[in-house]
Amino acid sequence: ETNRWYALSEPVAIDSIDAFVSHSWHDDPSDKFIALQAWCANFRALHGRDAVLWFDRCCIDQTQVSADLPLLPLYLASCRTLLIVAGSTYLERLWCIAELFIFEQMKATIAGTNTAPEEVSSPHSGRSSRMDAARESSTSAGKQRSAVVHAHPCDSAAEDSARREQEVRAGSVFMITLPGVDRERDFAAFDVQRCKCFLASDYDRLLTCVHAACGTLHAFNTRIRRLLLTCESETVERTCNKAASNTAANRPTSPKRGQASPKRGRGLEAW
């Protein structure tokens, strides 16, 4: 039963995932779904294609979570954007904060070394508006195949490279705040000591990593507050309003008598 979610994902090539979705499982699922739908609609209106997402429920085998979690840095490094859907419990979940911290660390490392391999297997990802892709066939233990899940056959290699460079700003963090979240008030008061984990062993292990990376909890708090307060952010209401505007802009108009019907654009037909 649990594996049915994992079966909705498919393997993809490294650096072909548009966004890693960071969210708290304790926040309202309906609010998160509305926010994610609206973000994906805006992405499609802007880029003319569906976004490719890494979503934990579908991209980690929930029957073997302990085997996949050590690969979290690789999953994050394979995504161009960290998409935070922040509800009232987001700042209380240590794994969510760890995702933000690791994403910043991994992207800074990649930017500094400029060594992004092209032929590297990457984690599973799920498509945004169509989660119906079949899971890859069985592979040898500990290995995953990579596959490109979207292509633009009309583009030359140079045009495709330029387009992808412009599509999603690499290493960016974008946040959608859900109802009840006051960004300035809540994020400025972040304290890692208020965070929780489902497993006590995870909490202890993550705090050990915090100390190793930042030296003190105060230094870690300062760093996370800065990341939360400086990343690009908007409320879910604004995200939905933009999606509604994009939907209206892409809706075909009725032709006047004697005119041919306009062709439908690659806007929001899936929504």
Secondary structure by P-SEA (a helix, b strand, c coil): ccccccccbbbbccccccbbbbbbccccaaaaaaaaaaaaaaaaaaccbbbbbbccccccccccccccccaaaaaaaacccccccccccccccaaaaaaaaaaaaaaaaaaaaccccccccccbbbbcccccccccccccccbbbbbbccccccccaaaaaaaaaaccccbbbbbbbccccccccccccccccccccccaaaaaaaaaaaaaacccaaaaaaaaaaaaaccccccaaaaaaaaaaaaaaaccccccccccccccccccccc
